[in-house]
Amino acid sequence: MKIVYVGIIYFIVIILANTVGAISGMGGGVIIKPVLDTMHFHSLAAISFYSSVAVFTMSIVSTLRQLKNGLKLRFPIAVFVSIGSVVGGVTGNTVFESLLQLFSEEKYVQLIQIILTILTLLFAYFYTKIGNGRSFELTQPIWYVIVGLFLGFISTLLGIGGGPINVALLMLCFGIAIKEATVYSIITIFFSQAAKLVTIAQVTGFGRFDLSVLFYVVPAAILGGFVGALISGRISSERVTQVYQIVILLVLLLNSWNGIQLFL
C-alpha cells in the first residue's frame, strides 16, 4: 500500500516538474530533487537516481518532439557539448558517491548539494534578469566540450539532472537565444544522465534501489516531456524566460527551507 501511495505522489510531482522543465530547459530535476528531499520517502542516493531516470526519460521525449516541430540545431554545439556532458556525468556521479562514503551522515552531502544548487540558481536568475543578453559568443569546439563537461558534472553531482545553470551558461558562452538554449540544455541532460546511469549500473548496480517506483516515474516523465515540448513550441521566448525566472525563485525558497530543516 505504501509503495502505491508514494508512487502516486512521485507521479504527480514528476509530471508537473518535467512539464515545466521541458518548457524552460531546466530538465525538471531541479524541482523533483528538492521536493522529494522534503518528503523523506527514500535515501539521498535513491532520490538522486529517481530524479536522473525522470529527467533522462523526459530529455528523450522532449528532444524528439522539438525536432519533429522543425527546430534547427547547430550540430557542432550539440555534438561537442554532448561529448563533454558524458565525461562530466561520469565524473559528477563518482564525486557524489565519494562524498556519500566520506561523510558519516548523508545530510552533510545534501547540504553541499543545496548550497551549490542555490549558487547556480542565483547565477541563472540574475543573468536572465539583468544580463541584457551579454555573451562571449565562443565558437571553438574546445569551449563546447568544456561547457558540456562542467554542466554534466554539476548537474549529476547535485542530483538534479540539469538545472537553470544549463540554459544561462549556454546563453552566456555561445550567444544563443533562450529557446534554442533550452534544447541544447535538454540534449546535455540526456547524455550526462545516460552516463550517470551506465556508471551506476557498472559500479554498484541498481539492487539498492526500489525499482518498482520506476513504474510511476517513467510514465510521468514521458507525459511531462511531451506536454512541456508541446507548450514550448507554442509560446514566445519572453514567456519562456518568465517561466524560467519564476521557477528559479520557487526552487530557491524550497532549497533554502530544506537546508534549514536539516539542522532543526
C-alpha positions as CSV (number, residue, x, y, z in Angstrom):
1,M,0.0,0.0,0.0
2,K,2.8,2.4,0.9
3,I,4.6,2.0,-2.5
4,V,1.3,2.8,-4.3
5,Y,0.9,5.9,-2.1
6,V,4.5,7.0,-2.7
7,G,4.3,6.2,-6.4
8,I,1.2,8.3,-6.9
9,I,2.9,11.3,-5.2
10,Y,6.0,10.8,-7.2
11,F,3.9,10.6,-10.4
12,I,2.2,13.9,-9.7
13,V,5.5,15.7,-8.8
14,I,7.4,14.4,-11.8
15,I,4.8,15.1,-14.4
16,L,4.4,18.7,-13.2
17,A,8.2,19.2,-12.8
18,N,9.1,17.7,-16.1
19,T,6.4,19.7,-17.9
20,V,8.0,22.9,-16.5
21,G,11.5,21.5,-17.1
22,A,10.9,20.8,-20.7
23,I,9.5,24.3,-21.3
24,S,12.3,26.1,-19.6
25,G,15.2,23.7,-20.4
26,M,15.8,23.0,-16.7
27,G,15.1,19.4,-17.0
28,G,12.7,19.0,-14.1
29,G,15.3,17.6,-11.7
30,V,15.9,21.0,-10.1
31,I,12.3,20.7,-8.9
32,I,12.0,17.0,-8.4
33,K,15.1,16.6,-6.3
34,P,14.3,19.2,-3.5
35,V,10.6,18.2,-3.4
36,L,11.4,14.5,-2.9
37,D,14.1,15.6,-0.3
38,T,11.4,17.3,1.6
39,M,9.2,14.2,1.7
40,H,11.9,11.8,3.1
41,F,10.5,8.7,1.4
42,H,13.8,7.5,0.2
43,S,17.6,7.9,0.8
44,L,19.6,10.7,-0.9
45,A,21.1,8.2,-3.4
46,A,17.7,6.8,-4.3
47,I,16.2,10.2,-4.8
48,S,19.1,11.2,-7.0
49,F,18.6,8.0,-9.0
50,Y,14.8,8.5,-9.5
51,S,15.4,12.1,-10.5
52,S,18.0,11.1,-13.0
53,V,15.7,8.5,-14.6
54,A,12.9,11.0,-14.8
55,V,14.9,13.8,-16.5
56,F,16.7,11.3,-18.7
57,T,13.3,9.9,-20.0
58,M,12.0,13.5,-20.3
59,S,15.0,14.5,-22.4
60,I,14.4,11.8,-24.9
61,V,10.7,12.7,-25.4
62,S,11.3,16.4,-25.4
63,T,14.2,16.4,-27.9
64,L,12.3,14.2,-30.3
65,R,9.3,16.4,-30.1
66,Q,11.2,19.6,-30.6
67,L,13.0,18.1,-33.7
68,K,9.7,17.0,-35.0
69,N,8.4,20.6,-34.6
70,G,11.2,21.6,-37.1
71,L,13.7,23.1,-34.7
72,K,17.1,23.5,-36.4
73,L,20.2,22.6,-34.3
74,R,23.8,23.8,-34.7
75,F,25.3,20.4,-34.8
76,P,28.9,21.5,-33.7
77,I,27.4,22.8,-30.4
78,A,25.1,19.8,-29.9
79,V,27.8,17.2,-30.6
80,F,30.7,18.7,-28.6
81,V,28.6,19.8,-25.7
82,S,27.2,16.3,-25.6
83,I,30.7,14.8,-25.5
84,G,31.7,17.0,-22.6
85,S,28.5,16.2,-20.8
86,V,29.2,12.4,-20.9
87,V,32.6,12.9,-19.2
88,G,31.1,15.3,-16.8
89,G,28.2,13.0,-16.0
90,V,30.6,10.1,-15.1
91,T,32.8,12.4,-13.0
92,G,29.9,14.0,-11.2
93,N,28.5,10.7,-10.2
94,T,31.9,9.5,-9.0
95,V,32.3,12.5,-6.8
96,F,28.8,12.1,-5.4
97,E,29.4,8.5,-4.4
98,S,32.7,9.5,-2.8
99,L,31.0,12.2,-0.8
100,L,28.4,9.7,0.5
101,Q,31.3,7.4,1.7
102,L,33.3,10.4,3.1
103,F,30.6,11.7,5.4
104,S,29.0,9.6,8.2
105,E,25.6,11.3,7.7
106,E,24.1,11.9,4.3
107,K,22.6,15.2,5.5
108,Y,26.1,16.8,5.0
109,V,26.2,15.7,1.4
110,Q,22.6,17.0,1.0
111,L,23.7,20.4,2.5
112,I,26.6,20.6,-0.1
113,Q,24.1,19.9,-2.8
114,I,21.7,22.6,-1.5
115,I,24.4,25.3,-1.2
116,L,25.8,24.6,-4.8
117,T,22.2,24.5,-6.2
118,I,21.4,27.9,-4.6
119,L,24.5,29.4,-6.0
120,T,23.7,28.1,-9.5
121,L,20.1,29.3,-9.2
122,L,21.3,32.8,-8.2
123,F,23.7,33.0,-11.2
124,A,20.9,31.8,-13.6
125,Y,18.3,34.2,-12.2
126,F,20.5,37.4,-12.2
127,Y,21.9,36.6,-15.7
128,T,18.5,36.3,-17.3
129,K,17.2,39.3,-15.2
130,I,20.0,41.8,-15.7
131,G,22.4,40.2,-18.2
132,N,20.8,42.1,-21.1
133,G,21.9,39.4,-23.5
134,R,25.6,39.8,-22.8
135,S,27.6,36.8,-24.1
136,F,31.1,35.8,-25.0
137,E,29.9,34.1,-28.3
138,L,32.6,31.4,-28.1
139,T,32.8,29.3,-31.3
140,Q,35.8,26.9,-30.8
141,P,34.8,23.2,-30.3
142,I,37.0,23.0,-27.2
143,W,34.8,25.5,-25.4
144,Y,31.7,23.5,-26.3
145,V,33.4,20.5,-24.7
146,I,34.4,22.4,-21.6
147,V,30.9,23.9,-21.0
148,G,29.4,20.4,-21.6
149,L,31.8,18.9,-19.1
150,F,31.0,21.4,-16.4
151,L,27.3,21.2,-16.9
152,G,27.3,17.4,-16.9
153,F,29.4,17.4,-13.8
154,I,27.5,19.9,-11.7
155,S,24.0,18.5,-12.6
156,T,25.0,15.0,-11.8
157,L,26.8,15.9,-8.6
158,L,23.7,17.9,-7.5
159,G,21.3,15.1,-8.5
160,I,19.1,17.5,-10.4
161,G,19.7,16.2,-13.9
162,G,20.0,19.6,-15.5
163,G,19.2,22.8,-13.8
164,P,18.8,26.5,-14.6
165,I,22.6,26.9,-14.9
166,N,22.5,24.9,-18.2
167,V,20.4,27.5,-20.0
168,A,22.1,30.6,-18.5
169,L,25.6,29.3,-19.2
170,L,24.8,28.2,-22.8
171,M,23.4,31.7,-23.5
172,L,26.3,33.4,-21.8
173,C,29.0,31.4,-23.6
174,F,27.6,31.0,-27.0
175,G,25.3,34.0,-27.5
176,I,22.2,31.9,-28.4
177,A,18.5,32.7,-27.6
178,I,16.8,31.2,-24.6
179,K,14.5,28.8,-26.6
180,E,17.5,27.4,-28.5
181,A,19.5,27.2,-25.3
182,T,16.7,25.1,-23.7
183,V,17.0,22.5,-26.4
184,Y,20.8,22.2,-26.1
185,S,20.3,22.0,-22.3
186,I,17.9,19.1,-22.7
187,I,20.4,17.3,-25.0
188,T,23.1,17.9,-22.4
189,I,20.8,16.4,-19.8
190,F,20.3,13.3,-21.9
191,F,24.0,12.5,-22.3
192,S,25.1,13.4,-18.8
193,Q,22.3,11.3,-17.2
194,A,22.8,8.4,-19.6
195,A,26.5,8.4,-18.5
196,K,25.4,8.5,-14.8
197,L,23.0,5.6,-15.1
198,V,25.5,3.5,-17.0
199,T,28.1,4.3,-14.3
200,I,25.7,3.2,-11.5
201,A,24.9,0.0,-13.4
202,Q,28.6,-0.9,-13.7
203,V,29.8,0.2,-10.3
204,T,27.1,-0.5,-7.7
205,G,24.2,-1.9,-9.8
206,F,20.5,-1.0,-9.2
207,G,19.8,-3.5,-6.5
208,R,20.0,-0.9,-3.7
209,F,17.0,1.0,-5.2
210,D,13.3,0.1,-5.1
211,L,12.9,-0.3,-8.9
212,S,9.1,-0.6,-8.5
213,V,9.0,3.1,-8.1
214,L,10.0,3.4,-11.8
215,F,6.6,2.2,-12.9
216,Y,5.4,5.6,-11.7
217,V,8.5,7.7,-12.5
218,V,8.9,6.7,-16.2
219,P,5.3,7.3,-17.4
220,A,5.2,10.6,-15.6
221,A,8.5,11.7,-17.2
222,I,7.2,10.7,-20.6
223,L,4.0,12.7,-20.2
224,G,5.8,15.7,-18.7
225,G,8.4,15.8,-21.5
226,F,5.7,15.5,-24.2
227,V,3.4,18.2,-22.7
228,G,6.3,20.5,-22.0
229,A,7.7,20.3,-25.5
230,L,4.3,20.9,-26.9
231,I,3.8,24.0,-24.9
232,S,7.3,25.2,-25.5
233,G,6.7,25.2,-29.3
234,R,3.7,27.4,-28.9
235,I,4.9,30.2,-26.6
236,S,7.3,33.1,-27.1
237,S,10.8,33.4,-25.8
238,E,9.7,36.1,-23.4
239,R,7.2,33.7,-21.9
240,V,9.8,31.0,-21.6
241,T,12.0,33.5,-19.7
242,Q,9.2,34.3,-17.3
243,V,8.5,30.7,-16.6
244,Y,12.3,30.2,-16.1
245,Q,12.6,33.0,-13.6
246,I,9.5,32.1,-11.6
247,V,10.6,28.5,-11.2
248,I,14.1,29.7,-10.1
249,L,12.6,31.8,-7.3
250,L,10.3,28.9,-6.1
251,V,13.1,26.4,-6.1
252,L,15.4,28.9,-4.3
253,L,12.8,29.1,-1.5
254,L,12.4,25.3,-1.4
255,N,16.1,24.6,-1.2
256,S,16.6,27.2,1.5
257,W,13.8,25.5,3.5
258,N,15.4,22.1,3.0
259,G,18.7,23.5,4.2
260,I,17.2,24.9,7.4
261,Q,15.3,21.7,8.1
262,L,18.5,19.6,8.1
263,F,19.6,21.2,11.3
264,L,16.3,21.8,13.2
